[in-house]
Amino acid sequence: MEHALLQDMEILFGLAVVTVILFRRLKFPSIIGFLVAGLLAGPHTLGLIKNLHQVEQMAEIGVVLLLFTIGIEFSLKELMRIKQLVLLGGSIQVGVTILITALIAGSFGFGLPQSVFFGFLVALSSTAILMKLLMDAGEMDAPHGKMAMGILIFQDLCVVPLMLFVPFLAGSGNGLQGILLVSVKAAGVVTVAHYGARFLIPWIFGQVVKARSRELFLLTILFIGFGTAWITAQVGLSLALGAFIAGLAISESEYSNQALGDIIPFRDAFMSLFFISVGMLLDPAIVFKHPLLIASLVLTLVLIKALIASGAVLALGVPMRIALVSGLCLAQIGEFSFVLCQSGLKYGLLSQELYQIFLAASVATMGLTPVCLRIASPVADRLVGLLPHTLTKGRGVLARREHKTKFSDHVIIVGYGLNGRNLARVLKHFQIEHLVIETNPFTVKAERKKGVHIIFGDGSSQEILAHANVDRARIIVIAISDAASSRRIAAQARHLNPGIHIIVRTRYTLEMEPLYKLGVNEVVPEEFETSIEILSRVLRRYLLTHDDIERCVSEVRGDSYEMFRSMSRRHSHAVGISGFLTGAEIATFRIGPKSPLVNTSLRDGIIRDRSGATLLMIKRDNQVIPNPDPIWELNEGDVVLMMGTTEQLAAAAGLFEHNI
């Protein structure tokens, strides 16, 4: 039949669109929708696809493109930055998972090669699903997000060697001699790729870029990727290895970002075909034939993967709560397990029935991933609450060396990411005592050598906050990306020190009200602050004056933050003067050398007449004068504390800064 392939593609993509929309509304990953689309179109259900072999060939292109993009995204510099997390945590997780799975399979009568192969399948988790869910939840930079992604990087690196070992497990690789031969071939290809990345690829791209043709650039990328994959296949290695090496070669060039941007749409399209093809191979009858077996296998897989991954993270010295959340994040079977599955089927390591059983269980674990992420924090909190703090604080050498701090009236910074680092740097410059709480043991170790006052631990723990003398601190700044942890830390800090000033950095404005309910004083939403920065930059490009831009920004801030403040007042249980200052703002200004206020007295009333704001306090050198007398004369360098509306303070700013 003419155009049969086009008809098959139309059927598959049409089904995929419908199922993915449906599953996305149900909060399931897109991959589950692709698998279900394949299941419906496959020969075991509706039988809509006539040429399954052609679809499988296109799906293989998707695997090649996936390995190619992983190679492009892979950075040796990034690996070296988090090498302890990737190499130590990842190797423990993969190695122990293979060992435990092989032992369990062996106890059920499977041979050693098959048992080890089962370990290969179980060891891998889904980078595609987990990365998407963590990004949607804004938890990529959260401690558990970093831990999970570090282990996933190691798993992705393991895919190629695991695929190389499958033939040897099946007895098709000539034993040790065959392993050595393949290793030598792989080393030769890597060496050629390394020198190609340094000399040949930059030259090729240099010539292509001169032509100023995006189409030619894209064709060159595909030529290098598929060409390298074909060459490795010709020397007896896998297509996937060649694709990964080609991507790795391009990643070291200055054209890697453009190459990645151009290839991702193709990768996504072909990868959807890969998952659809996997779904077409699944026979739903197997679920009705072995329902208890598949259900128990799903439960076993989730428990084994969650416990081993948690143990791997815990071995790094990380607090137990973060380890448990990370483990539940990694509790699904990965997409590369399907690739290994098909290889095992080809070499006889899996029977058709075992393949179907594993496929059904794997799809179920993928579908349970959003549920695992949703229950991860409550489950971890419950388990940690049942155990003594000595067992949950982290067992690394850093945890044992901690001594109770003697700080008082200090600032506590929870989280040492970009926001925490910048704040600590400024506080150090102004000689304001501060203490950092961080959950990454390697960061703690490195920063402690630089003289940073930093302690290791989970800020949501009462013991860690007490260790940081939160009861004697003036301010606590929670600068982490984990919204749930931020709420726990805020609640604990308010409980231990009712008078502490709590500032929380959060990602979205929707997260503000729950924080105010817990007694947080100030919430800084990145979403809103980013919009303000974009607004000011756009206006600057249209050559608006600084005063006009500041006025617009003040109006936007005034309107929006009045809404935010109303949240705070609505949920505040504190009784004090702040409750009566509705609409008032407080700001600090320094008197510049050309300010009209220099050598004038408060009796002249310049500030009040021109702005309407009220002066509350003056700081001169180390002397602080609250409620100064009208005869007080202002000097250059004085710092004054002003109170007024947003508009009044904006007008007052001109008296101090306009002529500086």
Secondary structure by P-SEA (a helix, b strand, c coil): ccaaaaaaaaaaaaaaaaaaaaaaaacccaaaaaaaaaaaaccccccccccaaaaaaaaaaaaaaaaaaaaaaccaaaaaaaaaaaaaaaaaaaaaaaaaaaaaaaaacccaaaaaaaaaaaacccaaaaaaaaaaacccccaaaaaaaaaaaaaaaaaaaaaaaccccccccccaaaaaaaaaaaaaaaaaaaaaaaccaaaaaaaaaaaccaaaaaaaaaaaaaaaaaaaaaacccaaaaaaaaaaaaaaccaaaaaaaaaaaaaaaaaaaaaaaaaaacccccccccaaaaaaaaaaaaaaaaaaaaaaaaaacccaaaaaaaaaaaccccaaaaaaaaaaaaaccccaaaaaaaaaaaaaaaaaaaaaaaaaaaaaaaaaaacccccccccccccccccccccccbbbbccccaaaaaaaaaaaaacccbbbbbccaaaaaaaaaacccccccccccaaaaaaaccccccbbbbccccaaaaaaaaaaaaaacccbbbbbbbccccccaaaaaacccbbbbaaaaaaaaaaaaaaaaacccaaaaaaaaaaaaaaaaaaaaaaaaaacccccccccccccccbbbbbccccccccccccccccccccccccccccccccccccccccccccccbbbbbbccaaaaaaaaaaccccc
